[in-house]
């Protein structure tokens, strides 16, 4: 994917610094659920995503170009980054944005805490990765899936005839995308994080702009309020452009499972911000399911956070 001149390695850092970046990324992405909830009532979900990834792509291109990085010209290279852009941004952003038109942002954040479980299930199914699959991790996956069943089962029964159950499935589909994205993204380990983020986000923008034009005709919509516009800009600049640079760095240093371990922290931030800013309230059944999900994710990911920086990241 790159020439020898393009090869680079992450600067040597301690585990504490990488965990600090993981915490920052969790806070940034946890806030994205609240920002999406603010935007989608007046800006349709696909349009929200298209504007978000386009602004982020332009910003990343400016940064990458200023640092002397060039965009690739070979079609095969762009095809690989198109898959990354689809899995990491275009598809999950669209699924979550649509899902939040029907469910609370806090619930979406917790359902989206499941990528580590999908990563482990993929490892079980394919044998991919060197990290041992312990009994504790298998129990963690079982607990997490039970939590999803509790959260969705009760809500699905009470939501018959509504779009809520389908919205919850959409958010879980986004989690599957987030599990596949870092596994696919490890093929770009020889590139600087800014280069990978720029190329993947550019592809996401090329995918989402025509999709929004066809499905939602955004030029026909009434002008959205300033609050919604500010939310989309924050999603683009902070939750997408900045977050992607941190994300691709962490794939190099913590690996796929270690990076997705921030999901449960992200869920906690999403719940707290949803309650504080949007005054969201959750049922006892949802809280019980969320507790099981977060317990399962902690069980799956806690060992990954103890792996030394520089150890193989093929997990």
SERO-4910 file (N, C-alpha, C, O; in steps of 0.05 Angstrom, whole numbers):
BEGIN
 pado doro    nc1    nc2    nc3   cac1   cac2   cac3    cc1    cc2    cc3    oc1    oc2    oc3
  Unk    A     16    -24      0      0      0      0     17     25      0      6     47     -4
  Unk    A     43     23      4     60     46      5     88     39     -4     96     16     -3
  Unk    A    102     59    -11    130     56    -19    147     58      6    138     67     27
  Unk    A    173     48      4    190     50     27    193     78     38    195     82     63
  Unk    A    192     98     21    195    126     30    171    134     47    173    152     63
  Unk    A    148    120     43    124    128     57    122    114     84    107    122    102
  Unk    A    138     92     88    136     77    112    143     94    136    161    111    135
  Unk    A    129     89    158    134    104    182    127     87    205    112     67    202
  Unk    A    137     93    228    130     79    252    120     99    273    128    122    273
  Unk    A    103     89    291     93    107    312    116    114    331    132     97    337
  Unk    A    117    138    340    138    146    359    135    130    385    113    124    393
  Unk    A    158    123    397    156    108    422    143    124    444    151    146    450
  Unk    A    122    112    455    108    125    477    101    104    498    104     80    492
  Unk    A     93    113    521     85     95    542     56     87    539     40    100    525
  Unk    A     49     66    553     21     56    553      2     77    564    -20     80    555
  Unk    A     11     92    585     -6    112    597    -15    133    577    -38    142    577
  Unk    A      4    141    559     -3    161    539    -24    150    520    -43    165    513
  Unk    A    -21    125    511    -40    113    493    -67    110    506    -88    114    493
  Unk    A    -68    103    531    -94    100    545   -106    128    548   -131    131    547
  Unk    A    -90    148    552   -100    176    553   -114    183    527   -135    196    527
  Unk    A   -101    176    505   -113    181    478   -139    165    475   -159    175    464
  Unk    A   -140    140    486   -164    124    484   -186    137    500   -209    137    491
  Unk    A   -180    148    523   -200    162    539   -211    187    525   -235    192    524
  Unk    A   -192    202    512   -201    226    497   -219    218    474   -239    231    469
  Unk    A   -211    197    459   -227    188    437   -255    179    446   -275    183    433
  Unk    A   -256    165    469   -282    156    480   -300    180    487   -324    179    481
  Unk    A   -288    201    499   -304    225    505   -314    238    479   -337    246    478
  Unk    A   -296    240    460   -304    253    434   -326    238    421   -346    250    413
  Unk    A   -323    212    419   -344    196    405   -369    192    422   -391    189    412
  Unk    A   -366    193    449   -389    193    466   -407    217    462   -431    215    462
  Unk    A   -394    240    458   -409    265    453   -422    265    426   -442    280    422
  Unk    A   -413    249    407   -424    249    381   -454    240    381   -469    249    364
  Unk    A   -461    222    399   -489    213    400   -507    236    408   -530    238    398
  Unk    A   -498    253    427   -514    276    435   -516    296    412   -537    307    406
  Unk    A   -494    301    398   -494    320    376   -512    310    353   -526    326    340
  Unk    A   -511    284    347   -528    273    327   -558    278    334   -574    285    317
  Unk    A   -564    273    359   -592    276    368   -601    305    365   -624    310    360
  Unk    A   -583    324    368   -589    352    365   -593    359    335   -611    375    328
  Unk    A   -578    346    317   -578    353    289   -602    341    274   -615    354    258
  Unk    A   -607    315    278   -625    300    260   -654    309    260   -668    303    240
  Unk    A   -665    322    280   -693    331    278   -697    351    255   -719    352    244
  Unk    A   -677    366    248   -681    386    227   -662    382    203   -667    394    182
  Unk    A   -642    366    206   -625    359    183   -626    328    180   -618    314    198
  Unk    A   -637    318    158   -641    289    155   -615    274    159   -594    284    154
  Unk    A   -617    248    167   -594    233    176   -572    230    154   -549    232    160
  Unk    A   -580    224    130   -560    219    109   -547    246    101   -522    246     96
  Unk    A   -562    267    101   -550    293     96   -531    301    118   -510    312    113
  Unk    A   -539    296    143   -521    301    166   -495    287    162   -473    299    167
  Unk    A   -496    262    155   -471    246    151   -455    257    127   -430    260    129
  Unk    A   -468    264    105   -454    274     82   -439    300     88   -416    303     80
  Unk    A   -453    318    101   -439    343    109   -417    338    128   -395    349    126
  Unk    A   -422    320    147   -402    314    168   -376    303    155   -354    313    161
  Unk    A   -378    283    138   -354    270    127   -341    288    106   -317    287    103
  Unk    A   -356    305     92   -345    323     72   -328    344     85   -305    349     77
  Unk    A   -339    357    106   -323    377    121   -298    364    132   -276    376    131
  Unk    A   -301    341    144   -278    327    156   -257    320    135   -233    323    140
  Unk    A   -266    311    112   -247    304     90   -232    328     81   -207    326     77
  Unk    A   -245    350     77   -232    375     68   -211    384     89   -189    391     81
  Unk    A   -219    383    114   -200    391    135   -176    372    136   -153    382    139
  Unk    A   -181    346    134   -158    327    134   -140    330    110   -116    327    112
  Unk    A   -152    336     87   -136    340     62   -117    364     66    -94    363     58
  Unk    A   -128    385     77   -112    409     82    -89    403    100    -66    411     95
  Unk    A    -95    389    122    -74    382    141    -53    364    129    -29    369    131
  Unk    A    -62    342    115    -43    323    103    -26    337     82     -2    332     80
  Unk    A    -38    354     65    -23    368     44     -2    387     56     20    389     46
  Unk    A    -10    401     78      9    419     91     33    405    103     54    416    107
  Unk    A     29    379    109     51    363    120     67    348     98     85    333    104
  Unk    A     59    353     73     75    342     51     65    314     42     80    301     27
  Unk    A     42    305     51     32    279     42     15    282     17      0    301     14
  Unk    A     19    263     -1      4    264    -27    -17    242    -27    -14    221    -14
  Unk    A    -39    247    -41    -60    227    -44    -51    207    -65    -37    214    -84
  Unk    A    -61    182    -63    -52    161    -82    -66    165   -109    -85    179   -111
  Unk    A    -54    151   -129    -66    153   -156    -75    126   -166    -92    125   -184
  Unk    A    -65    104   -155    -73     78   -164   -101     70   -155   -109     75   -132
  Unk    A   -117     59   -174   -144     51   -167   -146     31   -146   -165     31   -129
  Unk    A   -127     12   -145   -128     -9   -124   -125      2    -96   -137     -8    -77
  Unk    A   -109     23    -94   -105     36    -68   -131     50    -59   -139     47    -36
  Unk    A   -144     64    -78   -169     77    -71   -191     57    -64   -208     63    -47
  Unk    A   -190     34    -77   -210     13    -71   -208      4    -42   -228      0    -28
  Unk    A   -183      0    -33   -179     -8     -6   -188     13     14   -200      7     35
  Unk    A   -182     38      8   -191     60     25   -221     64     24   -233     74     43
  Unk    A   -233     58      1   -263     60     -1   -276     41     18   -296     48     31
  Unk    A   -265     16     21   -276     -3     40   -273      8     68   -291      6     84
  Unk    A   -249     19     74   -245     31    101   -264     54    106   -275     55    128
  Unk    A   -268     71     87   -286     94     91   -314     85     95   -329     97    110
  Unk    A   -322     63     80   -349     53     83   -353     41    111   -374     46    124
  Unk    A   -334     24    120   -337     10    146   -334     29    170   -348     26    190
  Unk    A   -315     48    168   -309     65    191   -327     89    193   -331     99    215
  Unk    A   -337     99    171   -351    125    172   -378    124    158   -399    128    171
  Unk    A   -379    120    132   -403    124    117   -426    107    127   -447    118    134
  Unk    A   -423     81    128   -445     64    136   -452     66    165   -476     69    171
  Unk    A   -433     64    184   -441     66    212   -453     93    220   -471     95    236
  Unk    A   -441    115    209   -452    141    215   -481    143    205   -499    154    219
  Unk    A   -487    132    182   -514    133    171   -533    116    188   -555    125    194
  Unk    A   -524     92    196   -541     75    212   -547     88    240   -570     87    249
  Unk    A   -527     99    252   -531    112    279   -549    137    276   -567    141    292
  Unk    A   -543    153    256   -559    177    253   -588    171    248   -606    184    259
  Unk    A   -594    151    231   -622    143    226   -633    131    252   -656    137    259
  Unk    A   -618    114    266   -628    102    290   -636    122    311   -655    118    325
  Unk    A   -621    144    313   -626    164    333   -651    181    327   -659    198    343
  Unk    A   -662    178    303   -688    191    298   -710    176    312   -733    186    313
  Unk    A   -705    152    324   -726    136    336   -719    127    365   -737    119    379
  Unk    A   -694    128    373   -686    120    400   -669    141    413   -658    159    399
  Unk    A   -666    140    440   -651    160    455   -621    157    448   -611    136    441
  Unk    A   -607    180    451   -578    180    445   -563    162    465   -543    149    457
  Unk    A   -571    161    490   -558    145    510   -561    115    503   -541    100    506
  Unk    A   -585    107    495   -589     79    487   -572     72    463   -561     51    462
  Unk    A   -571     90    444   -554     86    420   -525     83    428   -511     66    417
  Unk    A   -516     99    447   -488     97    455   -482     71    468   -460     60    464
  Unk    A   -500     60    484   -495     34    497   -497     11    478   -480     -7    478
  Unk    A   -516     11    460   -518    -10    440   -493     -9    422   -485    -30    412
  Unk    A   -482     14    418   -458     17    402   -432     11    417   -410     16    407
  Unk    A   -435      1    442   -412     -7    458   -404    -36    452   -385    -46    464
  Unk    A   -417    -48    433   -412    -77    428   -390    -84    408   -386   -108    404
  Unk    A   -376    -66    395   -355    -74    376   -335    -94    387   -327   -112    373
  Unk    A   -325    -91    413   -306   -111    422   -316   -140    422   -301   -159    417
  Unk    A   -342   -143    427   -354   -170    426   -355   -180    397   -350   -204    393
  Unk    A   -361   -162    378   -361   -171    350   -332   -178    342   -328   -197    327
  Unk    A   -312   -162    351   -284   -168    344   -277   -196    354   -265   -212    340
  Unk    A   -285   -203    379   -279   -229    390   -293   -251    375   -282   -273    371
  Unk    A   -318   -247    368   -333   -267    354   -322   -272    326   -321   -294    316
  Unk    A   -312   -250    313   -298   -253    287   -273   -270    291   -267   -287    274
  Unk    A   -258   -264    313   -234   -280    318   -241   -309    323   -226   -327    313
  Unk    A   -262   -314    337   -270   -342    342   -278   -356    316   -272   -380    312
  Unk    A   -291   -341    298   -301   -353    273   -278   -357    253   -279   -376    237
  Unk    A   -259   -339    253   -238   -340    232   -211   -348    242   -194   -355    225
  Unk    A   -207   -348    268   -180   -355    278   -160   -332    274   -136   -336    278
  Unk    A   -170   -309    267   -152   -286    261   -141   -275    287   -157   -271    306
  Unk    A   -116   -269    288   -104   -256    311    -88   -276    329    -94   -300    329
  Unk    A    -70   -265    343    -52   -282    360    -60   -282    389    -51   -298    405
  Unk    A    -78   -263    397    -85   -261    425   -102   -285    433   -121   -292    420
  Unk    A    -95   -298    455   -109   -321    465   -138   -313    472   -143   -292    484
  Unk    A   -156   -331    465   -184   -327    472   -190   -342    497   -193   -366    497
  Unk    A   -192   -328    519   -195   -340    545   -225   -345    552   -243   -335    538
  Unk    A   -229   -361    572   -256   -366    582   -270   -341    591   -294   -338    587
  Unk    A   -255   -323    603   -266   -298    612   -277   -281    589   -298   -269    591
  Unk    A   -263   -281    567   -273   -266    543   -298   -279    532   -316   -264    524
  Unk    A   -299   -305    531   -323   -318    521   -347   -312    539   -369   -307    530
  Unk    A   -342   -313    566   -364   -305    584   -372   -276    580   -395   -270    581
  Unk    A   -352   -259    575   -358   -231    570   -376   -227    545   -395   -211    546
  Unk    A   -370   -242    524   -387   -241    500   -415   -250    507   -435   -238    498
  Unk    A   -418   -272    522   -444   -282    529   -460   -261    546   -483   -257    541
  Unk    A   -446   -249    565   -459   -228    581   -468   -205    564   -491   -195    567
  Unk    A   -451   -196    546   -458   -174    528   -482   -180    511   -500   -164    508
  Unk    A   -482   -204    499   -505   -211    482   -530   -214    498   -552   -207    489
  Unk    A   -528   -224    523   -551   -225    540   -562   -197    546   -586   -192    547
  Unk    A   -543   -178    550   -551   -150    555   -565   -138    531   -585   -124    534
  Unk    A   -555   -144    507   -569   -135    483   -597   -146    481   -616   -132    475
  Unk    A   -600   -172    488   -626   -186    487   -645   -173    507   -669   -169    501
  Unk    A   -635   -167    532   -652   -155    552   -661   -127    543   -684   -119    545
  Unk    A   -641   -112    534   -647    -84    525   -666    -83    502   -686    -68    503
  Unk    A   -662   -100    482   -678    -99    458   -704   -115    461   -724   -108    450
  Unk    A   -703   -137    477   -726   -154    479   -750   -140    491   -772   -140    479
  Unk    A   -747   -127    514   -769   -113    526   -778    -89    510   -802    -85    505
  Unk    A   -758    -74    500   -765    -51    484   -779    -59    458   -796    -45    448
  Unk    A   -770    -81    446   -782    -90    421   -812    -98    425   -828    -92    408
  Unk    A   -818   -111    448   -846   -118    454   -863    -93    457   -885    -91    448
  Unk    A   -851    -73    472   -867    -48    476   -867    -30    451   -883    -12    450
  Unk    A   -850    -36    432   -847    -19    409   -859    -31    383   -853    -22    361
  Unk    A   -875    -53    386   -887    -65    363   -904    -44    348   -919    -29    360
  Unk    A   -900    -43    322   -914    -23    306   -898      3    303   -908     22    290
  Unk    A   -875      5    316   -858     28    314   -831     21    301   -826     -3    296
  Unk    A   -815     41    296   -789     36    283   -767     31    304   -744     27    296
  Unk    A   -774     32    330   -753     30    351   -736      4    349   -712      6    350
  Unk    A   -749    -19    347   -733    -44    345   -714    -44    321   -691    -52    323
  Unk    A   -723    -34    298   -706    -33    274   -684    -13    279   -662    -17    269
  Unk    A   -690      9    293   -669     29    298   -647     17    316   -624     23    312
  Unk    A   -655      1    336   -635    -12    353   -618    -32    336   -594    -33    341
  Unk    A   -630    -46    318   -615    -64    301   -596    -48    283   -573    -57    278
  Unk    A   -604    -24    274   -587     -8    258   -562      0    274   -539      0    263
  Unk    A   -565      8    299   -542     15    315   -524     -9    320   -499     -6    320
  Unk    A   -535    -32    324   -519    -56    326   -504    -62    300   -481    -72    301
  Unk    A   -517    -57    278   -503    -60    252   -479    -41    250   -459    -48    238
  Unk    A   -482    -17    261   -460      2    262   -437    -10    279   -413     -6    272
  Unk    A   -444    -23    300   -424    -36    317   -408    -57    302   -384    -59    305
  Unk    A   -422    -73    286   -408    -93    269   -389    -79    250   -367    -89    246
  Unk    A   -397    -57    238   -379    -42    221   -354    -33    236   -332    -35    226
  Unk    A   -359    -23    260   -336    -13    276   -318    -36    285   -294    -31    290
  Unk    A   -328    -60    286   -311    -83    292   -294    -91    268   -271    -99    271
  Unk    A   -306    -90    244   -292    -97    220   -272    -76    211   -251    -83    200
  Unk    A   -278    -51    217   -261    -29    207   -232    -30    217   -214    -28    201
  Unk    A   -227    -34    243   -199    -35    252   -184    -60    242   -159    -59    238
  Unk    A   -198    -82    238   -186   -106    227   -177   -100    198   -154   -107    190
  Unk    A   -194    -88    182   -187    -80    155   -165    -59    155   -147    -59    139
  Unk    A   -167    -40    174   -149    -18    175   -120    -24    182   -103     -8    178
  Unk    A   -115    -48    193    -88    -56    200    -70    -59    176    -46    -59    178
  Unk    A    -82    -62    152    -66    -63    127    -53    -37    121    -34    -36    105
  Unk    A    -61    -15    134    -50     11    129    -30     19    151    -24     43    154
  Unk    A    -20     -1    165     -2      5    188     23     19    180     35     33    197
  Unk    A     32     17    155     57     30    147     53     59    140     73     72    132
  Unk    A     29     69    142     23     97    134     19    114    159     10    104    179
  Unk    A     26    140    157     19    158    180    -11    159    184    -26    156    165
  Unk    A    -19    163    209    -47    163    216    -62    184    199    -85    179    191
  Unk    A    -50    208    195    -64    229    180    -69    221    152    -90    229    140
  Unk    A    -51    206    140    -55    197    112    -78    177    110    -95    179     93
  Unk    A    -78    157    128   -100    138    128   -126    151    133   -146    145    119
  Unk    A   -128    169    152   -153    182    158   -162    199    135   -186    199    129
  Unk    A   -144    213    122   -151    230     99   -163    214     76   -183    221     65
  Unk    A   -149    193     69   -158    177     46   -184    163     52   -202    163     34
  Unk    A   -187    152     75   -212    138     82   -236    158     83   -258    152     74
  Unk    A   -231    181     95   -253    201     98   -260    213     70   -283    219     66
  Unk    A   -241    216     53   -247    226     26   -265    206     11   -284    215     -2
  Unk    A   -259    181     14   -276    160      2   -304    161     14   -324    158      0
  Unk    A   -306    164     41   -332    166     54   -349    189     43   -373    187     38
  Unk    A   -335    212     39   -349    235     28   -359    230     -1   -381    237     -8
  Unk    A   -342    217    -17   -350    211    -44   -374    191    -45   -390    191    -64
  Unk    A   -376    174    -25   -399    156    -23   -424    170    -14   -446    164    -24
  Unk    A   -422    188      6   -446    198     19   -458    222      5   -482    226      7
  Unk    A   -442    238     -9   -453    262    -22   -474    255    -43   -496    266    -42
  Unk    A   -469    236    -62   -490    229    -81   -513    214    -68   -536    216    -77
  Unk    A   -507    199    -47   -529    184    -33   -548    204    -20   -573    200    -23
  Unk    A   -538    225     -7   -556    245      4   -571    260    -17   -595    267    -14
  Unk    A   -558    266    -39   -571    281    -61   -595    265    -72   -616    276    -78
  Unk    A   -591    239    -75   -612    222    -87   -635    217    -67   -658    219    -74
  Unk    A   -628    210    -42   -648    202    -23   -662    224     -9   -686    222     -2
  Unk    A   -648    247     -4   -660    268     13   -662    295      0   -675    313     12
  Unk    A   -650    300    -23   -651    326    -37   -649    349    -16   -667    364    -13
  Unk    A   -626    351     -3   -623    371     18   -628    400     10   -635    416     27
  Unk    A   -625    406    -15   -629    433    -24   -659    441    -22   -665    465    -24
  Unk    A   -677    422    -19   -705    429    -17   -714    433     12   -737    440     17
  Unk    A   -696    429     31   -704    430     59   -704    459     69   -690    477     58
  Unk    A   -720    464     90   -719    490    104   -692    494    118   -680    475    127
  Unk    A   -683    519    119   -657    524    133   -658    514    162   -677    521    176
  Unk    A   -639    498    170   -639    488    198   -631    509    218   -619    529    210
  Unk    A   -638    506    243   -630    526    263   -600    525    268   -586    506    262
  Unk    A   -590    547    280   -561    549    285   -551    527    303   -529    518    300
  Unk    A   -568    518    322   -560    496    340   -553    471    325   -534    457    331
  Unk    A   -570    464    305   -566    440    289   -541    443    272   -525    424    269
  Unk    A   -537    466    260   -513    471    243   -488    468    260   -468    456    252
  Unk    A   -488    480    284   -465    478    302   -459    450    309   -436    442    312
  Unk    A   -480    434    314   -476    406    321   -463    390    298   -445    374    303
  Unk    A   -471    395    273   -459    382    250   -430    390    247   -412    373    241
  Unk    A   -424    416    251   -396    425    248   -379    412    270   -356    404    264
  Unk    A   -389    411    294   -374    397    316   -370    368    310   -348    357    315
  Unk    A   -390    355    299   -388    327    290   -365    324    270   -350    305    271
  Unk    A   -364    343    251   -344    341    229   -316    346    239   -298    330    233
  Unk    A   -312    368    253   -285    376    261   -274    360    284   -251    350    282
  Unk    A   -290    356    305   -279    343    329   -284    313    328   -266    297    332
  Unk    A   -310    306    324   -317    277    326   -309    261    302   -311    236    303
  Unk    A   -301    274    280   -293    259    256   -264    264    249   -248    246    250
  Unk    A   -257    289    242   -230    294    232   -209    288    254   -191    272    251
  Unk    A   -212    301    277   -193    297    299   -194    268    309   -174    256    314
  Unk    A   -218    258    312   -221    231    323   -209    210    304   -197    190    314
  Unk    A   -211    213    278   -199    194    260   -169    192    262   -157    171    260
  Unk    A   -156    215    266   -127    215    269   -119    200    294   -100    183    293
  Unk    A   -133    205    316   -127    190    341   -133    160    337   -118    143    345
  Unk    A   -156    154    324   -164    126    320   -144    110    305   -137     88    314
  Unk    A   -134    120    282   -115    104    266    -88    102    281    -74     82    277
  Unk    A    -81    121    297    -57    118    313    -61     95    333    -43     78    336
  Unk    A    -84     94    346    -89     73    366    -90     45    354    -83     25    367
  Unk    A    -99     43    329    -99     17    316    -70      7    314    -65    -17    318
  Unk    A    -51     25    309    -23     17    307    -12      9    334      4    -10    336
  Unk    A    -20     23    356     -8     19    382    -22     -1    400    -10    -16    414
  Unk    A    -49     -1    399    -64    -18    417    -77    -42    402    -86    -61    414
  Unk    A    -78    -41    375    -90    -62    360   -121    -59    358   -132    -40    370
  Unk    A   -134    -77    344   -162    -76    339   -178    -78    365   -196    -62    370
  Unk    A   -172    -99    381   -188   -103    405   -182    -81    425   -201    -72    439
  Unk    A   -157    -73    428   -151    -52    447   -164    -26    440   -174    -12    458
  Unk    A   -165    -20    414   -178      5    405   -208      5    410   -219     25    420
  Unk    A   -221    -18    404   -250    -19    408   -257    -21    437   -281    -19    444
  Unk    A   -238    -25    455   -244    -27    484   -254      0    495   -266      0    516
  Unk    A   -249     21    480   -260     47    489   -290     49    486   -302     69    493
  Unk    A   -303     28    475   -332     29    470   -348     32    496   -367     47    496
  Unk    A   -339     18    517   -355     20    541   -352     47    554   -371     57    567
  Unk    A   -329     60    552   -325     87    561   -342    106    545   -354    125    556
  Unk    A   -342    102    519   -359    118    501   -388    117    509   -402    137    508
  Unk    A   -397     93    515   -425     89    523   -431    104    549   -452    116    551
  Unk    A   -412    104    568   -417    119    593   -419    149    588   -436    162    599
  Unk    A   -402    159    571   -403    188    564   -429    194    549   -442    215    554
  Unk    A   -438    176    531   -463    181    517   -487    182    536   -504    199    533
  Unk    A   -487    163    555   -509    163    575   -509    189    591   -530    202    595
  Unk    A   -485    196    601   -484    220    618   -491    246    603   -506    262    614
  Unk    A   -481    249    579   -487    273    563   -517    273    555   -529    294    555
  Unk    A   -528    250    548   -556    249    541   -574    257    564   -593    271    559
  Unk    A   -567    248    588   -583    256    611   -579    285    618   -599    299    625
  Unk    A   -554    295    617   -548    322    625   -558    343    605   -569    364    613
  Unk    A   -555    338    579   -561    358    559   -589    354    547   -603    374    542
  Unk    A   -597    329    542   -622    324    529   -644    314    548   -667    309    539
  Unk    A   -638    312    573   -657    304    594   -670    277    587   -694    273    590
  Unk    A   -653    258    578   -663    231    570   -666    214    595   -650    215    614
  Unk    A   -686    197    595   -691    179    617   -693    150    605   -704    147    583
  Unk    A   -683    131    620   -682    103    611   -698     86    630   -699     91    654
  Unk    A   -711     64    619   -726     46    635   -707     28    651   -683     25    644
  Unk    A   -718     15    672   -702     -4    688   -692    -27    671   -670    -37    675
  Unk    A   -709    -37    652   -700    -59    636   -677    -51    618   -658    -67    614
  Unk    A   -678    -26    607   -656    -17    591   -630    -14    608   -608    -21    598
  Unk    A   -633     -4    632   -610     -1    649   -598    -28    656   -573    -31    657
  Unk    A   -615    -48    661   -605    -75    667   -590    -86    644   -568    -98    647
  Unk    A   -601    -83    620   -588    -93    596   -562    -79    591   -542    -91    583
  Unk    A   -561    -53    595   -537    -37    591   -515    -46    611   -491    -47    604
  Unk    A   -523    -52    636   -503    -61    655   -491    -88    646   -466    -91    649
  Unk    A   -507   -106    636   -496   -131    625   -477   -126    602   -456   -139    600
  Unk    A   -485   -108    584   -468   -102    560   -441    -91    569   -420   -101    560
  Unk    A   -442    -72    587   -416    -59    595   -399    -79    611   -375    -79    609
  Unk    A   -412    -96    628   -397   -117    642   -383   -136    622   -360   -143    626
  Unk    A   -398   -144    602   -387   -162    582   -364   -149    567   -344   -163    562
  Unk    A   -367   -124    559   -346   -111    544   -320   -108    561   -298   -112    551
  Unk    A   -324   -101    587   -301    -99    605   -287   -126    607   -262   -128    606
  Unk    A   -302   -148    609   -290   -175    611   -275   -182    586   -254   -195    587
  Unk    A   -285   -174    563   -273   -180    537   -247   -164    534   -227   -175    523
  Unk    A   -247   -139    542   -225   -121    534   -205   -115    555   -183   -106    548
  Unk    A   -210   -120    581   -191   -113    602   -163   -125    597   -144   -110    601
  Unk    A   -160   -150    588   -133   -160    583   -118   -145    561    -94   -142    562
  Unk    A   -133   -135    541   -120   -121    518   -106    -96    528    -86    -88    516
  Unk    A   -117    -83    548   -105    -58    557    -79    -61    572    -64    -42    577
  Unk    A    -72    -87    579    -47    -92    592    -25   -100    573     -2   -104    581
  Unk    A    -31   -102    547    -11   -110    527     10    -88    523      2    -65    519
  Unk    A     36    -93    524     56    -72    522     55    -59    494     49    -72    474
  Unk    A     60    -34    494     63    -20    468     85    -32    452    107    -37    463
  Unk    A     80    -38    427    100    -50    410     96    -80    406    109    -92    389
  Unk    A     78    -92    422     72   -120    419     55   -123    394     43   -104    385
  Unk    A     54   -147    382     39   -151    358     10   -142    361     -3   -149    381
  Unk    A     -1   -128    342    -28   -117    344    -47   -131    326    -68   -120    319
  Unk    A    -42   -156    319    -59   -171    300    -82   -184    315    -84   -208    315
  Unk    A    -98   -168    329   -120   -179    344   -146   -168    334   -168   -175    344
***
